[in-house]
Amino acid sequence: MFDNIINKYVRNLLRGLFLDDYNVLIEWDMSPSQLKDKISVFDSFFVLNYTSKLVSYNIESKLFDSHNTFAISFNYMREKMKSVNIWQKQMKMPLYKNFEEMQIFLESKLGKPNYARSVKKLFRDKDDVVYIWKRKNVKIEHQLFDLKSRETLEILL
């Protein structure tokens, strides 16, 4: 049963990201116009144009059958989706505790990470760890940013 749950999420992540609030799958190979057509009708949607070649399409939604709402940025470079950044909108506990809880949750959905990498932190005695899952063409990194005081989940395509 547990393996079936993990396989469901891994299978979905190989194709795209499922937005629970809207019951829609955002596929990794969508063009910017296809993505915009699919999510621009939702209230939390907005676009950030960093340059003419780098554009971020943003929305809020629940993910992975979680009770948490996430801010999600679909990042395009030259009309191709390159990455997705995800972070929780509101945390119910201190940042480091929240990170640990989220890691346990992610492992329940995606299985154990393929590997972990130590990251030297400037303002703490203890190094942090970046947890990394690699599945075919999708790489998922779960990490903390001390300087921004933010936890992030990044999907690299």
C-alpha positions as CSV (number, residue, x, y, z in Angstrom):
1,M,0.0,0.0,0.0
2,F,2.7,2.5,1.0
3,D,4.7,1.7,-2.2
4,N,1.5,2.4,-4.2
5,I,1.2,5.8,-2.6
6,I,4.8,6.7,-3.3
7,N,4.5,5.4,-6.9
8,K,1.5,7.6,-7.5
9,Y,3.3,10.8,-6.5
10,V,6.5,9.8,-8.3
11,R,4.6,9.0,-11.5
12,N,2.8,12.3,-11.3
13,L,6.0,14.2,-10.8
14,L,7.6,12.7,-13.8
15,R,4.8,14.3,-15.9
16,G,4.1,17.5,-13.9
17,L,2.8,19.0,-10.7
18,F,-0.7,18.4,-9.6
19,L,-2.4,21.4,-8.0
20,D,-4.8,20.0,-5.4
21,D,-7.0,23.1,-5.0
22,Y,-7.8,23.3,-8.7
23,N,-7.7,19.6,-9.6
24,V,-5.3,20.2,-12.5
25,L,-2.0,18.8,-13.6
26,I,0.6,21.2,-14.8
27,E,2.8,19.2,-17.2
28,W,6.5,20.0,-17.4
29,D,6.4,20.3,-21.2
30,M,3.7,23.0,-21.3
31,S,4.5,26.2,-23.1
32,P,4.1,29.5,-21.2
33,S,0.8,30.2,-23.1
34,Q,-0.6,26.7,-22.3
35,L,0.3,27.2,-18.6
36,K,-1.2,30.7,-18.6
37,D,-4.4,29.4,-20.2
38,K,-4.7,26.7,-17.6
39,I,-4.1,28.7,-14.4
40,S,-4.7,32.4,-15.2
41,V,-8.4,32.0,-14.3
42,F,-7.5,31.4,-10.6
43,D,-7.5,34.2,-8.1
44,S,-3.9,33.8,-6.8
45,F,-2.3,33.8,-10.3
46,F,0.2,36.5,-11.2
47,V,3.2,36.8,-13.6
48,L,6.7,38.2,-12.9
49,N,8.7,39.2,-15.9
50,Y,12.4,39.3,-14.8
51,T,13.7,39.8,-18.3
52,S,12.3,39.2,-21.8
53,K,13.7,35.6,-21.6
54,L,13.0,34.8,-17.9
55,V,9.4,34.7,-16.8
56,S,7.8,33.3,-13.6
57,Y,4.1,32.2,-13.5
58,N,2.9,32.1,-9.9
59,I,-0.1,30.6,-8.1
60,E,-1.0,29.3,-4.6
61,S,-2.4,25.8,-4.1
62,K,-2.3,22.8,-1.8
63,L,0.0,20.0,-3.0
64,F,0.6,16.3,-2.3
65,D,-2.7,15.9,-0.4
66,S,-1.3,18.3,2.3
67,H,-3.3,20.6,4.4
68,N,-0.8,23.4,3.8
69,T,-1.1,26.1,1.1
70,F,2.0,26.6,-1.0
71,A,3.2,29.5,-3.2
72,I,4.4,28.0,-6.5
73,S,6.5,29.6,-9.2
74,F,6.8,28.0,-12.6
75,N,10.0,29.5,-14.1
76,Y,10.5,29.7,-17.8
77,M,13.7,30.5,-19.7
78,R,13.3,31.1,-23.4
79,E,9.8,29.6,-23.5
80,K,10.8,26.4,-21.7
81,M,10.0,25.5,-18.1
82,K,13.3,25.1,-16.3
83,S,12.3,24.9,-12.6
84,V,9.5,25.2,-10.1
85,N,10.0,26.8,-6.7
86,I,7.6,25.9,-3.9
87,W,7.3,27.2,-0.3
88,Q,4.7,27.2,2.4
89,K,2.6,30.3,2.7
90,Q,2.3,30.1,6.5
91,M,4.3,28.0,8.9
92,K,2.7,26.7,12.1
93,M,6.1,26.2,13.9
94,P,9.6,27.5,13.9
95,L,11.4,27.3,10.6
96,Y,13.8,24.4,11.4
97,K,11.1,22.3,13.1
98,N,8.8,23.0,10.1
99,F,11.7,21.9,7.7
100,E,12.0,18.6,9.6
101,E,8.3,18.0,9.6
102,M,8.1,18.7,5.8
103,Q,11.0,16.3,5.2
104,I,9.1,13.5,6.9
105,F,6.0,14.4,4.9
106,L,7.9,14.4,1.6
107,E,9.5,11.1,2.3
108,S,6.0,9.6,3.0
109,K,5.0,10.8,-0.5
110,L,8.2,10.4,-2.5
111,G,10.2,7.8,-0.6
112,K,13.7,8.3,0.8
113,P,15.8,10.9,-1.1
114,N,18.5,9.6,-3.4
115,Y,21.1,11.5,-1.5
116,A,21.7,14.4,0.9
117,R,24.3,17.2,0.6
118,S,25.7,19.2,3.5
119,V,25.5,22.9,3.1
120,K,27.7,25.3,5.2
121,K,25.7,27.9,6.9
122,L,27.0,31.4,7.7
123,F,25.0,32.2,10.8
124,R,24.8,28.8,12.6
125,D,27.2,26.4,14.1
126,K,25.6,23.4,12.5
127,D,25.5,22.8,8.7
128,D,22.1,22.1,7.1
129,V,21.3,19.4,4.6
130,V,19.8,19.6,1.2
131,Y,17.7,16.5,0.5
132,I,17.6,15.5,-3.2
133,W,15.4,13.1,-5.1
134,K,16.3,12.3,-8.7
135,R,13.7,10.6,-10.9
136,K,14.5,10.4,-14.7
137,N,14.4,14.0,-15.9
138,V,13.1,15.5,-12.6
139,K,15.3,16.6,-9.7
140,I,13.7,17.7,-6.5
141,E,15.6,19.6,-3.8
142,H,14.3,20.3,-0.3
143,Q,16.4,22.9,1.6
144,L,16.4,25.8,4.0
145,F,17.8,29.3,3.2
146,D,19.2,30.9,6.3
147,L,19.5,34.4,4.8
148,K,15.9,34.5,3.6
149,S,14.6,32.5,6.6
150,R,12.7,30.4,4.1
151,E,12.3,26.7,3.4
152,T,11.9,25.8,-0.3
153,L,11.3,22.8,-2.4
154,E,12.7,23.2,-5.9
155,I,12.0,21.0,-8.9
156,L,14.6,21.2,-11.6
157,L,13.8,20.1,-15.1
